[in-house]
C-alpha cells in the first residue's frame, strides 16, 4: 500500500476515539463520529467538555454518610434535617438514587453500594461496602431498611445476601414491590412504577 493509500493515523485522534468508547452504548463508529464532530464542527464544546471533566474529577467525592457523589463532605440529602432518618434505602449506584428521588415517593435516607455482588467478576460483600452499611445501621436510629437493588440476577442475589446478613439486627427489612419488572434497572424504570413499588414494598 502506498503512502497515499495508507489509512489516516493520528495518535491523538485514536486516543480520543478510544476514550469516547468508554461511554456506555458507544461503539467504535459512534466514538469516531463524536470525535470528528467535536474536532471539525464544535471545538468550543470539546473544550467545555474537557474543562467539565477535569473539574468533576477534582471536585466530586463520595458522601461520608451515604456514599453517593457530592462536592461536600455530606450530600444535600444526608444534610437535610427534614429527611426521615428512621428509613434507609439501599441502592446500587448514584444513578439509582437519583431515580428514586425523582419518583417523589420516598423521604428517608440512602446508602449507595457502588456496585452489586458478582462472583464471576470477583465482587464480594466487602467490595460493595456491606461492612460500612452494617456500621451505619449500628450507629444510626434506622427502623426500616429498604432494599432497592435492581431486579437483575445480581441485584436479587445482593438483596438476599444483605437481608440474611442483617437479619439478626432489630429492624424491618423490606424489598421493592414487583411493580418493577424482573430484570429491570432502576434508572430506566418509569417514575410512576418506581413510586408505586416504594409504597407497596414487601418484607425481604
N, C-alpha and C positions, 0 to 999 in steps of 0.2 A: 504493500500500500504506500502510495506516495505521500509526501508531506501535505499536499493539497487535499488529499482524501482522508487524512487522519482525523478522527473524531475530536471534538473540542475537549481539551483537558485543561481545566483551570483549578488548581488545588483548593483555592479559597471557595470557589463555587461548589466544588464537590463536597467540601466540609459543610457548607451552608445547607445543601440538599440533604445530606446525611443527618444534620441536626434537626431539620424540619420533619424528617421521617420518624423522629421520636414521639411526635404528637399522635394521639390515638386516632386510628382510622385513616392515617395518611400514608399512602404507598409511595413508591419511587417516582411515578409520573406526577402525582399530585404535589409532591415535595418539589420537584423540578419546576412545575408551573408556578408555584408560590415564589420560589427563588427568583425566577426570571421576571415575574411581575414586579416584585419589590425592587429589583435592581434596575429594571428598564423603565417602569412607569411610576413608581412611588417610593423614591429614596427617602423622602421625609417620613413616611410611615415606617420604613425599615429602621431609621434612626430612632423614632419614637418607641418602636418595639424593643430595640436594643436597650435604651435607657430604662424602660419599664421593667424589663427582665433583670437588669443589673440592680435597680432599686429594690425590686421584690426580693431578690436573693439576699440583699444586705439587710432589709428591714423586717422581713417576715420571720417569725419564730413560732414555736408551739406554746399554747396557753399552759401555764403551770398547773392549772387545775383540770381542764378537760382534754387537753392535748390537740385542740384544733389550731388552725392558723390565726395569728394575731400579730400586731405590731407592738403590743404592750405585754407586761407580764401576765395579766389576766385579760381574756377576751371580753367583749362587751356583754355577752350573755352571762358569763360567770360573775361579772362585777355588778350585774343588775340586781338590786335588793328586792325587786318585785317578783323575781322568779321563785317558784316553789322548790325549795331545797329538800323536800321530802321525796321527790321523784328524780330518778336518774335514768336517762335514756342512753343506751349503748348502741353506737353506730360504727360502721366500718371506716368511713372516710369523712373528711370535711365536706365533701360534696353531698353525702347523705345527710349530714347535719343541716346543711342549707336547705335540702329538700323538705325535711321535717319542719323546719322553721317556716318555710313558705306555705305549708299546709294550714298554718294558723290553728292547729289543733292541739298544741302542747305548750305548757308554760313552765315546765320543770327545767332541770339542768341536763348536761350531756357528759358522756365520756366517749372519746373517739379512739378506736382501737388502732387506727392507721394500718389496717390490713385485716386478714382473716386467716384462720387455720388452714394450712395447705401442706400436708405431709410430703406430697410429691415435690414441692418446692423447698422443703426443709424449714417451713414456718411452723413453729410450735407455740405453746402458751406464752413463753417468755418474749417471743418476737412480736406479739400483739399487745403487750403491756398488761397481761392478766394480773401479774403481781402488783402493779401500780393501781389497777382497779380495786383490788382487794384492800390495799392500804387506804384508799379513799373511802371505801364503804365503812371501814372501821373508824375513820376519823370524822365523817360527816353524818348528820342525822337523817340518813336515807331510809325511807319506809318501803318504797317500791322501786324495783329495778326493771326497766322496760327493755327487753332485748329486741332491738330493731336492726339486726343484721339482715343482709339480703336473703331472699328465698331461693338461693342457689344451693348446690350441694355443700359447698364450702361454708356458706353463710349459715345453713342449718346445722352443720357439724359444730361451727363456732358457738352458736347459741346453745346447743346441747351441752358442750363442754363447760361453758360459763355457768349455765344453770346448775349442773351437777357439782361444780367446784364450790359454788356459793350457797348450795342447799343448806349447809349447817348454820348459816347466818340467819338471824332473826329479821327477815324482810320478805316482802312479797315479790316474787319473780314472775313477770308476765312476758308474753310474746305478742308481736303484732298479729292482728287477726288475718285470716286468709283472704280478705278482700284484696290483698296484694297478690298478684298471680305468681304461681310457682315458677321459679327460675328468673324472677324479675329483680332488677337492681333499683334501689330506692330513688336515685336521682332521675330515673326515666319514668317513674310511675306518676300518673296524673294526680294533682294535688287533692282532689275530692276523694279519690280512693285511699290515698295515704291518710287523710284526716279521719276517714271512717275506720280505717284499720287501727288507728291510735285509740279511738273511742271504744272499739269492740275488742281490744286486746284481751288475750286469754292467759291462763296460767301456763308457765313454761315447763 
